Amino acid sequence: MSDLFSKFDPLIEQRDTLLESGITDPFNLVMERVESPTVAICNGRRTILLGTYNYMGMTFDPDVVAAGKKALDEFGSGTTGSRVLNGTYEGHKAVEQALKDFYAMDHAMVFSTGYQANLGVISTIAGKDDYIVLDIDSHASIYDGCALGNAQIVPFRHNDVEALEKRLKRIPEGAGKLVVLEGVYSMLGDVAPLKEMVAVSKANGAMVLVDEAHSMGFIGAHGRGVSEAQGIIDDVDFIIGTFSKSVGTVGGFCVSNHPKFEILRLVCRPYVFTASLPPSVVATAATSIRKLMDSADKREHLWENSKRLHAGLRQLGFTLGTDEAQSAIIAVIMPDLETGAAMWEALLHEGLYVNLARPPATPAGMTLLRCSLCALHSEEQVGEILGMFAAAGRATGCIS
Ligand SMILES: Cc1ncc(COP(=O)(O)O)c(C=O)c1O
């Protein structure tokens, strides 16, 4: 019998070597207690959280928590069914209405995760004879959606408008075309030139889907994302998003003005063949989304945090993923996995949690320490974070 696990041997070996060096496993950290969106207890000590997607700090919002408790009491712990059978409660309709109001769009469809939203929408609208033109650095859920639908995948160089145009022009006349983009790319925290890309896509007869997972709530005057900030939200056919980041719970969605959009509820397999979100989750999401509509002050503070951290890290001598702060994600580029893991651990000992990101999740084989800021990080915390980076960076030789 051949062992189907033997293909993982190189990865097992790499992991074992890393752990044998005595380092804490960066992919197995337990948060023993979470005190707030910015502080948790890890390994018995107070740790500042700089590696969550809790951009708008909604997880402990009293109104959000109260809505979840009320729904748990009134509707129970779960729906035990698909949205198209017994799994649609009034809370599911209410969160879809909150999304329609948030984005000022005609239709909203909620999935059990953002992963499933990409999987479902992309695989359902683009099939075997259609072409999906996508940024090479797209999220795994986008690639998996393309694979599930069996469409022809045409990748182009990251954020390169000319490359996108060239690929579009090579697609046979009359074929179905979907361009898939992200507002903020989560590894380096860089923003897409959506204005130019959407214009090129439309000029070449393609529909456009934008995943705004890392920009919802924060970027744009109303927090609708990069499409809003760049003034082209009305030209985007489908926006995908998640409740697992700024909204502060779990779930995914697609919003659109397409007149035939509602048919997706009957033909989209990752929507039909899975259980719907629990009532407490949709209640927290709806409350959070409505509060995010009115969060201009928090957005401003988050921008200040992001700019302050970016400038401070650069001044310390770290190499960063972007020339300036473009989002709430700031990526610190490490020379290799070993140094990255050592720096990650040194930061944890200082009392700071960041994400260690490595290939295949990262572009160009990079190892990154990914910092994601929260609107609830105080100015003092950002100062503390910079002090921790300075100490850990010197201890590991990352900076002099
Ligand atoms: C760009 C992007 N799209 C989709 C997702 C999936 O979101 P979820 O956590 O809701 O499955 C993520 C998650 O990290 C993401 O970064």
The ligand as a MOL file (V3000), in Angstrom:
LIG
                    3D

  0  0  0     0  0            999 V3000
M  V30 BEGIN CTAB
M  V30 COUNTS 16 16 0 0 0
M  V30 BEGIN ATOM
M  V30 1 C -8.8790 37.8750 0.6400 0
M  V30 2 C -9.6280 36.8850 1.4540 0
M  V30 3 N -10.7760 36.3840 0.9840 0
M  V30 4 C -11.4910 35.4920 1.6970 0
M  V30 5 C -11.0710 35.0420 2.9280 0
M  V30 6 C -11.8650 34.0060 3.6660 0
M  V30 7 O -12.5620 34.5600 4.7360 0
M  V30 8 P -13.1760 33.6500 5.9020 0
M  V30 9 O -12.2340 33.7090 7.0430 0
M  V30 10 O -14.4780 34.3070 6.2040 0
M  V30 11 O -13.3510 32.2780 5.3600 0
M  V30 12 C -9.8860 35.5360 3.4550 0
M  V30 13 C -9.4290 35.0620 4.7740 0
M  V30 14 O -8.3660 35.2360 5.2470 0
M  V30 15 C -9.1340 36.4720 2.6990 0
M  V30 16 O -7.9780 36.9500 3.1580 0
M  V30 END ATOM
M  V30 BEGIN BOND
M  V30 1 1 1 2
M  V30 2 1 2 3
M  V30 3 2 2 15
M  V30 4 2 3 4
M  V30 5 1 4 5
M  V30 6 1 5 6
M  V30 7 2 5 12
M  V30 8 1 6 7
M  V30 9 1 7 8
M  V30 10 2 8 9
M  V30 11 1 8 10
M  V30 12 1 8 11
M  V30 13 1 12 13
M  V30 14 1 12 15
M  V30 15 2 13 14
M  V30 16 1 15 16
M  V30 END BOND
M  V30 END CTAB
M  END
